């Protein structure tokens, strides 16, 4: 059946969607969410159907932005429309729902259909839910990782030793990569670090680095930067490295589950041809991993998956019961990272970054324990970072004091005396985001105290920064409600940490970072 194209401004998360008049749909034997094969201008694709009795006239086909762009439609073109059977991968998704273990060829077909946009959000949701409830074996995780790499682009750096680092996320202020990457590169190793932008946190590594230099680089530009400096700190979102992962994240986030954690991380490491990888697993009350037992189990899975993918993987289980460093938010964190490279950073950040570096050095075969700290203290890491900044198009002379933070501030002071017993990560995240982070790069929180610090009544606990008085006011109200820092004389004397009432919903945040 030939129908006349009518374009509309509608973006639906990268899916190919068309809307038909009910009479035309009935003639073709179509129901809502069925698929059609579209042919126009010598090109063809499969699209998902929606149906209406209004807005679209009989004989018309309304196309969303993605279909319009694919065919380069302006409206009025004739499109050949025919019914298309469901993709083969639906059979394998149903098998997983029933509890089956999927072989590589089936997983490869699923991933290809995800990348080709042949699966609807409902079908993807069914897959993600099945992986969460039925579990994903190491064999399946390896197959998903390989398939996700093979359906995306790969780097070719021409280097024998490629290193990489990843954190599973879960704590605010984790600017480790901005310190670790230049240390590794200054040692002579190669580390092309592709990072995410924030999904649920106040700041991702890409936003931190974007304060210092552009991060939205092409594959060719990244390869040139790495050739010059042995490293990069770039956004991986537009590079099509394991592109299926972006589709899974869209489903995982609203559901608050993350069954694809292992293949998602490892496929991107494989896509940059990393041979040696260190995985940071923050562990604590409010992190993704809440106990040492769970952290060890996850670490064992990473190590085994690494073996199957031909990578040497080591894991560091790190302290996650409070933010890392004192700054949360893009500009605040970029400034703190630069200060750390200059030898003026907080001890916990220095310790974590150098410890993870030394794990990576040990993997490669360099047994000199403490080498990372020596490189940091020598100034070589700062020099290397400035080389990376310049190669990516930033100002290599940038100074921490020149980085502007939000000038509208709200100070939160202690109403009691004692020690800091608890800094609630989830509350810090919510307040920083309410202030505008990460979209407002200058928004965030500057902590004045950490766990164990002595506090007097009236002492400053933290400062909220923003560029917008309304956002600042909302963040201040939230800080009063959530009370992210608990102060008391002794742990046993502060038995009541928080009050929860039926009429006041408890705020929770699902930490999903890549």
C-alpha positions as CSV (number, residue, x, y, z in Angstrom):
1,X,0.0,0.0,0.0
2,X,1.3,3.4,-0.9
3,X,0.7,6.2,1.6
4,X,1.5,9.9,1.5
5,X,4.1,11.1,4.0
6,X,3.2,13.7,6.5
7,X,6.1,14.7,8.9
8,X,5.7,15.7,12.5
9,X,8.1,17.0,15.1
10,X,8.2,14.1,17.5
11,X,11.3,12.5,19.1
12,X,10.7,9.2,20.8
13,X,14.1,8.1,22.1
14,X,15.7,7.0,18.8
15,X,12.9,4.7,17.7
16,X,11.4,4.6,14.2
17,X,7.6,5.2,14.7
18,X,4.8,5.9,12.2
19,X,1.1,6.7,12.8
20,X,-1.6,5.3,10.5
21,X,-5.3,6.0,10.1
22,X,-7.3,3.1,11.6
23,X,-8.9,2.3,8.2
24,X,-5.5,1.9,6.5
25,X,-4.2,-0.1,9.5
26,X,-7.3,-2.4,9.3
27,X,-6.7,-2.9,5.6
28,X,-3.1,-4.0,6.3
29,X,-4.2,-6.2,9.3
30,X,-2.2,-4.1,11.7
31,X,-2.6,-3.5,15.5
32,X,-0.9,-0.9,17.6
33,X,2.9,-1.7,18.2
34,X,3.0,-4.0,15.1
35,X,5.7,-3.4,12.6
36,X,5.7,-2.2,9.1
37,X,8.3,-2.3,6.3
38,X,8.7,1.2,4.8
39,X,10.3,1.8,1.3
40,X,11.0,5.2,-0.1
41,X,13.7,6.8,-2.3
42,X,15.5,3.5,-2.7
43,X,15.9,3.0,1.1
44,X,13.9,0.8,3.5
45,X,13.5,0.3,7.2
46,X,11.2,-1.3,9.8
47,X,9.1,1.0,12.0
48,X,6.7,0.5,14.9
49,X,3.1,1.4,14.3
50,X,0.7,3.5,16.2
51,X,-3.0,4.0,15.1
52,X,-5.4,6.8,15.3
53,X,-8.9,7.7,14.1
54,X,-8.1,11.4,14.1
55,X,-5.2,13.7,13.1
56,X,-4.0,11.3,10.4
57,X,-6.3,11.1,7.3
58,X,-6.9,7.9,5.4
59,X,-4.1,7.5,2.8
60,X,-1.6,9.3,4.9
61,X,1.3,8.1,7.1
62,X,2.7,10.3,9.8
63,X,6.4,9.9,10.4
64,X,8.4,10.8,13.6
65,X,11.7,12.7,13.5
66,X,13.9,9.6,13.1
67,X,11.9,8.2,10.1
68,X,11.7,11.7,8.6
69,X,15.5,12.0,8.9
70,X,16.2,8.5,7.6
71,X,14.3,9.1,4.3
72,X,15.0,12.8,4.2
73,X,11.3,13.6,3.9
74,X,9.8,17.0,3.4
75,X,6.2,15.8,3.2
76,X,4.1,14.6,0.3
77,X,6.4,11.7,-0.8
78,X,4.8,8.3,-1.4
79,X,5.9,5.6,1.0
80,X,5.4,1.9,0.2
81,X,4.0,0.3,3.4
82,X,3.7,-3.4,4.1
83,X,3.2,-5.5,7.2
84,X,6.4,-6.9,8.7
85,X,6.6,-9.8,11.0
86,X,8.1,-9.4,14.5
87,X,11.9,-9.8,14.8
88,X,13.4,-13.2,15.5
89,X,14.9,-11.8,18.7
90,X,11.5,-11.8,20.3
91,X,11.6,-15.6,20.4
92,X,14.8,-15.4,22.4
93,X,13.5,-12.7,24.8
94,X,10.5,-15.0,25.5
95,X,13.0,-17.9,26.2
96,X,14.8,-15.7,28.7
97,X,11.5,-14.7,30.4
98,X,10.9,-18.5,30.8
99,X,14.3,-18.9,32.5
100,X,16.5,-20.2,29.7
101,X,20.2,-19.5,29.3
102,X,20.9,-17.8,26.0
103,X,23.7,-18.8,23.7
104,X,25.9,-16.2,21.9
105,X,24.1,-16.4,18.5
106,X,20.8,-15.6,20.2
107,X,22.2,-12.7,22.2
108,X,24.0,-11.4,19.1
109,X,20.6,-11.3,17.3
110,X,19.0,-9.5,20.3
111,X,21.7,-6.8,20.4
112,X,21.6,-6.3,16.7
113,X,17.9,-5.7,16.8
114,X,18.3,-3.3,19.7
115,X,20.9,-1.3,17.7
116,X,18.8,-1.4,14.6
117,X,15.8,0.0,16.6
118,X,13.6,-3.0,15.8
119,X,12.5,-3.6,19.4
120,X,9.8,-1.5,21.1
121,X,10.3,-0.1,24.6
122,X,7.8,-2.7,25.9
123,X,9.9,-5.5,24.4
124,X,13.1,-4.0,25.8
125,X,11.5,-3.7,29.2
126,X,10.6,-7.4,29.1
127,X,14.2,-8.3,28.3
128,X,15.7,-6.1,31.0
129,X,13.2,-7.3,33.6
130,X,13.9,-11.0,32.6
131,X,17.6,-10.4,33.0
132,X,17.0,-8.9,36.4
133,X,14.6,-11.6,37.7
134,X,16.2,-14.6,36.0
135,X,19.7,-13.5,36.4
136,X,22.5,-13.2,33.9
137,X,25.2,-15.9,33.9
138,X,28.9,-15.2,33.3
139,X,28.6,-16.9,29.9
140,X,25.7,-14.6,29.0
141,X,27.5,-11.6,30.3
142,X,30.5,-12.4,28.1
143,X,28.2,-13.0,25.1
144,X,26.4,-9.7,25.7
145,X,29.8,-7.9,26.0
146,X,31.1,-9.3,22.7
147,X,27.9,-8.6,20.9
148,X,27.7,-5.1,22.2
149,X,31.3,-4.5,21.0
150,X,30.7,-6.0,17.6
151,X,27.7,-3.9,16.9
152,X,29.5,-0.7,17.7
153,X,32.7,1.2,16.7
154,X,36.2,0.4,18.1
155,X,39.3,2.4,18.7
156,X,42.6,1.6,17.0
157,X,45.4,3.3,18.8
158,X,48.3,1.2,17.5
159,X,49.6,0.8,21.1
160,X,50.6,-2.5,22.7
161,X,49.6,-1.6,26.2
162,X,46.2,0.0,26.6
163,X,45.0,0.6,30.2
164,X,41.6,1.7,31.5
165,X,39.7,2.4,34.7
166,X,36.1,2.4,35.6
167,X,34.0,3.1,38.7
168,X,30.7,1.5,39.2
169,X,29.6,4.8,40.8
170,X,27.5,5.4,43.8
171,X,29.2,8.2,45.7
172,X,29.1,11.9,45.0
173,X,32.3,13.9,44.3
174,X,34.2,11.0,42.8
175,X,36.7,12.9,40.6
176,X,39.3,10.1,40.7
177,X,39.6,9.8,37.0
178,X,40.8,13.4,36.6
179,X,43.7,12.6,38.9
180,X,44.4,8.9,37.9
181,X,44.4,9.4,34.1
182,X,47.3,11.9,34.0
183,X,49.3,9.8,36.5
184,X,49.0,6.7,34.3
185,X,49.8,8.7,31.2
186,X,52.8,10.4,32.8
187,X,54.2,6.9,33.6
188,X,54.4,6.1,29.9
189,X,51.3,3.9,29.7
190,X,48.3,4.7,27.4
191,X,44.8,5.3,28.9
192,X,42.1,6.5,26.6
193,X,39.4,7.3,29.1
194,X,35.9,7.6,27.7
195,X,33.3,8.6,30.3
196,X,29.7,9.2,30.8
197,X,27.7,12.3,31.7
198,X,25.6,12.3,34.8
199,X,22.5,10.1,34.8
200,X,21.4,10.3,38.4
201,X,24.4,12.0,40.1
202,X,25.2,15.7,40.3
203,X,28.2,15.2,38.1
204,X,29.8,12.7,35.7
205,X,33.5,12.5,34.7
206,X,32.6,14.1,31.3
207,X,31.0,17.1,33.0
208,X,34.1,17.5,35.3
209,X,36.5,17.4,32.4
210,X,34.2,19.7,30.3
211,X,35.0,22.5,32.7
212,X,38.6,22.2,31.6
213,X,38.4,21.2,27.9
214,X,36.0,20.1,25.3
215,X,35.0,16.4,25.7
216,X,32.7,15.9,22.7
217,X,35.4,14.7,20.3
218,X,35.2,12.4,17.2
219,X,37.0,9.1,17.0
220,X,39.6,10.6,14.8
221,X,40.2,13.5,17.1
222,X,40.4,11.2,20.1
223,X,43.0,9.0,18.4
224,X,45.1,12.2,17.6
225,X,44.9,13.3,21.3
226,X,46.0,9.9,22.5
227,X,48.8,9.8,20.0
228,X,50.1,13.2,21.4
229,X,49.5,12.6,25.1
230,X,49.0,8.9,25.8
231,X,45.6,9.7,27.2
232,X,42.2,11.5,26.9
233,X,39.3,12.3,29.0
234,X,36.3,12.4,26.7
235,X,32.5,11.8,26.6
236,X,31.7,8.4,25.1
237,X,28.0,9.1,24.5
238,X,28.4,10.1,20.8
239,X,31.0,7.6,19.8
240,X,28.8,4.5,19.3
241,X,31.0,2.4,21.5
242,X,28.6,-0.4,22.5
243,X,25.5,1.7,21.4
244,X,23.0,-0.9,22.6
245,X,23.9,0.1,26.2
246,X,22.3,3.5,25.7
247,X,19.0,1.7,24.9
248,X,19.3,-0.5,28.0
249,X,20.0,2.5,30.2
250,X,16.7,4.2,29.1
251,X,14.8,1.2,30.5
252,X,16.9,0.5,33.6
253,X,16.8,4.0,35.0
254,X,13.0,4.4,35.4
255,X,12.8,0.8,36.7
256,X,15.6,1.3,39.2
257,X,17.4,-1.9,38.2
258,X,20.8,-2.5,36.5
259,X,21.1,-6.1,35.3
260,X,23.5,-5.0,32.5
261,X,26.1,-3.5,34.8
262,X,28.9,-6.0,33.9
263,X,28.5,-6.3,30.1
264,X,27.9,-2.6,29.9
265,X,31.1,-1.7,31.6
266,X,33.3,-4.4,30.0
267,X,32.0,-4.0,26.5
268,X,33.2,-0.3,26.5
269,X,36.6,-1.4,27.9
270,X,36.9,-4.0,25.1
271,X,35.8,-1.4,22.5
272,X,38.9,0.7,23.3
273,X,41.1,-2.4,23.2
274,X,42.0,-2.2,26.8
275,X,44.3,-5.0,28.0
276,X,44.6,-3.9,31.6
277,X,41.6,-2.6,33.5
278,X,41.1,-1.5,37.1
279,X,37.5,-1.5,38.5
280,X,36.7,0.8,41.4
281,X,33.9,-0.7,43.6
282,X,32.8,1.9,46.2
283,X,31.1,0.1,49.1
284,X,29.0,1.6,51.8
285,X,25.5,2.1,53.3
286,X,24.1,4.2,50.4
287,X,26.2,2.9,47.5
288,X,25.2,0.4,44.8
289,X,27.2,-2.2,46.8
290,X,26.3,-2.1,50.5
291,X,28.5,-4.8,52.0
292,X,32.0,-6.3,51.6
293,X,30.5,-9.7,50.8
294,X,28.6,-8.3,47.8
295,X,31.7,-6.3,46.7
296,X,33.8,-9.4,46.7
297,X,31.2,-11.3,44.7
298,X,31.0,-8.5,42.1
299,X,34.8,-8.3,41.9
300,X,35.0,-12.0,41.2
301,X,32.5,-11.6,38.4
302,X,34.5,-8.8,36.9
303,X,37.7,-10.8,37.1
304,X,36.1,-13.9,35.4
305,X,34.4,-11.8,32.7
306,X,37.8,-10.1,32.0
307,X,39.4,-13.5,31.5
308,X,36.7,-14.5,29.0
309,X,37.2,-11.3,27.1
310,X,41.0,-11.5,27.0
311,X,41.6,-8.6,29.5
312,X,43.6,-8.5,32.8
313,X,41.2,-7.1,35.4
314,X,41.8,-6.1,39.0
315,X,39.3,-4.5,41.4
316,X,39.7,-2.1,44.2
317,X,36.9,-2.2,46.9
318,X,36.9,1.4,48.2
319,X,35.3,3.3,51.1
320,X,31.9,4.7,50.0
321,X,30.2,5.9,53.2
322,X,30.7,9.6,52.4
323,X,31.5,11.8,49.4
324,X,35.0,11.8,48.0
325,X,36.9,15.0,48.7
326,X,35.0,18.1,49.7
327,X,33.4,19.2,46.4
328,X,30.3,18.1,44.6
329,X,29.3,19.6,41.2
330,X,31.2,20.1,37.9
331,X,33.2,23.3,38.5
332,X,33.8,22.7,42.2
333,X,35.1,19.2,41.4
334,X,37.3,20.3,38.4
335,X,38.9,22.9,40.7
336,X,39.5,20.3,43.4
337,X,41.0,17.9,40.9
338,X,43.4,20.6,39.6
339,X,44.4,21.4,43.2
340,X,45.0,17.7,43.9
341,X,47.4,17.5,40.8
342,X,49.2,20.5,42.3
343,X,49.7,18.7,45.6
344,X,47.0,20.6,47.5
345,X,44.1,18.1,47.3
346,X,42.2,16.2,50.0
347,X,43.9,13.1,51.5
348,X,41.1,10.7,50.6
349,X,41.1,11.7,46.9
350,X,44.9,11.4,46.8
351,X,44.9,8.1,48.5
352,X,42.1,6.6,46.3
353,X,43.6,7.8,43.0
354,X,47.2,6.7,43.8
355,X,46.0,3.3,45.2
356,X,44.0,2.5,42.0
357,X,47.0,3.6,39.9
358,X,49.3,1.3,41.8
359,X,46.9,-1.6,41.3
360,X,47.0,-0.9,37.6
361,X,50.8,-0.6,37.6
362,X,51.0,-3.9,39.4
363,X,48.8,-5.5,36.7
364,X,51.1,-4.3,33.9
365,X,54.1,-5.6,35.8
366,X,55.6,-2.5,37.5
367,X,56.1,-3.6,41.1
368,X,57.3,-0.3,42.5
369,X,54.6,0.3,45.2
370,X,54.1,4.0,45.7
371,X,55.1,4.9,42.2
372,X,51.8,6.8,41.6
373,X,52.3,9.1,44.6
374,X,55.8,9.8,43.4
375,X,54.6,10.8,40.0
376,X,51.9,13.0,41.6
377,X,54.3,14.7,44.0
378,X,56.9,15.3,41.2
379,X,54.5,17.5,39.2
380,X,54.6,15.2,36.2
381,X,50.9,14.4,36.5
382,X,49.9,18.0,36.5
383,X,52.1,18.7,33.5
384,X,50.5,15.7,31.7
385,X,47.0,16.9,32.6
386,X,47.7,20.3,31.0
387,X,49.0,18.5,27.9
388,X,45.7,16.6,27.7
389,X,43.7,19.8,28.2
390,X,45.6,21.5,25.4
391,X,45.3,18.6,23.0
392,X,41.5,18.5,23.6
393,X,41.1,22.2,22.9
394,X,41.2,23.7,26.4
395,X,43.4,26.3,28.1
396,X,46.6,24.6,29.4
397,X,47.3,27.5,31.6
398,X,44.0,27.3,33.5
399,X,44.3,27.8,37.3
400,X,42.0,26.5,40.0
401,X,41.2,30.1,41.2
402,X,40.1,31.0,37.7
403,X,37.3,28.4,37.7
404,X,34.1,30.2,38.6
405,X,31.6,28.6,40.9
406,X,28.0,29.6,41.6
407,X,28.1,33.0,43.3
408,X,24.7,32.6,44.9
409,X,25.3,30.7,48.1
410,X,23.5,29.3,51.2
411,X,25.5,28.2,54.2
412,X,24.3,25.4,56.5
413,X,25.6,25.5,60.1
414,X,25.6,22.9,62.9
415,X,22.9,23.3,65.5
416,X,24.8,21.1,68.0
417,X,28.2,20.2,69.2
418,X,30.0,16.9,68.7
419,X,31.6,14.9,65.9
420,X,30.3,14.2,62.3
421,X,28.8,10.7,62.6
422,X,27.3,10.4,59.1
423,X,27.3,12.2,55.8
424,X,24.3,10.9,53.8
425,X,25.4,10.4,50.2
426,X,21.8,10.2,48.8
427,X,20.9,13.5,50.5
428,X,24.0,15.3,49.2
429,X,23.1,14.1,45.7
430,X,19.6,15.3,45.9
431,X,20.5,18.8,47.3
432,X,23.3,19.3,44.7
433,X,20.9,18.4,41.8
434,X,18.2,20.7,43.3
435,X,20.8,23.5,43.2
436,X,21.1,22.9,39.5
437,X,24.0,20.5,39.0
438,X,25.0,19.1,36.6
439,X,23.2,21.2,34.0
440,X,24.3,24.4,35.8
441,X,28.0,23.5,36.0
442,X,28.8,26.1,38.7
443,X,26.1,24.6,41.0
444,X,27.0,22.1,43.8
445,X,28.1,21.7,47.4
446,X,31.3,22.5,49.1
447,X,31.7,20.4,52.3
448,X,33.5,21.9,55.3
449,X,33.5,18.7,57.4
450,X,33.8,14.9,56.9
451,X,33.1,11.9,59.1
452,X,34.9,12.1,62.4
453,X,35.6,15.8,62.4
454,X,34.9,17.8,65.5
455,X,32.1,20.4,65.2
456,X,31.0,23.2,67.5
457,X,27.5,24.7,67.6
458,X,27.3,27.3,64.8
459,X,30.2,25.8,62.8
460,X,29.8,25.7,59.0
461,X,28.9,22.2,57.7
462,X,28.6,22.9,54.0
463,X,27.9,25.6,51.5
464,X,25.4,25.3,48.6
465,X,26.3,27.0,45.3
466,X,24.0,28.0,42.4
467,X,23.6,30.6,39.7
468,X,19.8,30.8,40.3
469,X,18.1,32.1,43.4
470,X,15.0,30.0,43.0
471,X,17.1,26.8,42.6
472,X,19.2,27.8,45.6
473,X,16.1,28.4,47.7
474,X,14.7,25.0,46.8
475,X,18.1,23.3,47.6
476,X,18.2,25.1,51.0
477,X,14.7,23.9,51.9
478,X,15.7,20.4,50.9
479,X,18.8,20.6,53.0
480,X,16.7,21.6,56.0
481,X,14.4,18.6,55.3
482,X,17.0,15.9,54.7
483,X,19.8,17.1,57.1
484,X,22.6,15.3,55.2
485,X,25.2,15.7,58.0
486,X,24.5,14.0,61.3
487,X,26.4,15.5,64.3
488,X,26.6,13.9,67.8
489,X,29.0,13.2,70.7
490,X,29.1,9.5,70.3
491,X,27.6,7.0,68.0
492,X,25.7,5.3,70.8
493,X,24.3,8.7,72.0
494,X,22.9,9.4,68.6
495,X,20.5,6.5,68.2
496,X,17.9,8.4,66.3
497,X,19.4,9.3,62.9
498,X,16.2,10.2,61.0
499,X,12.5,10.5,61.5
500,X,10.1,9.0,58.9
501,X,6.4,9.8,58.9
502,X,3.7,8.2,56.8
503,X,2.6,11.5,55.3
504,X,6.2,12.5,54.3
505,X,7.5,10.2,51.5
506,X,11.1,9.0,51.9
507,X,13.3,10.3,49.1
508,X,15.4,7.7,47.4
509,X,17.8,7.9,44.5
510,X,18.8,5.1,42.2
511,X,22.4,5.5,41.3
512,X,22.9,4.5,37.6
513,X,26.3,5.7,36.2
514,X,28.4,4.4,33.4
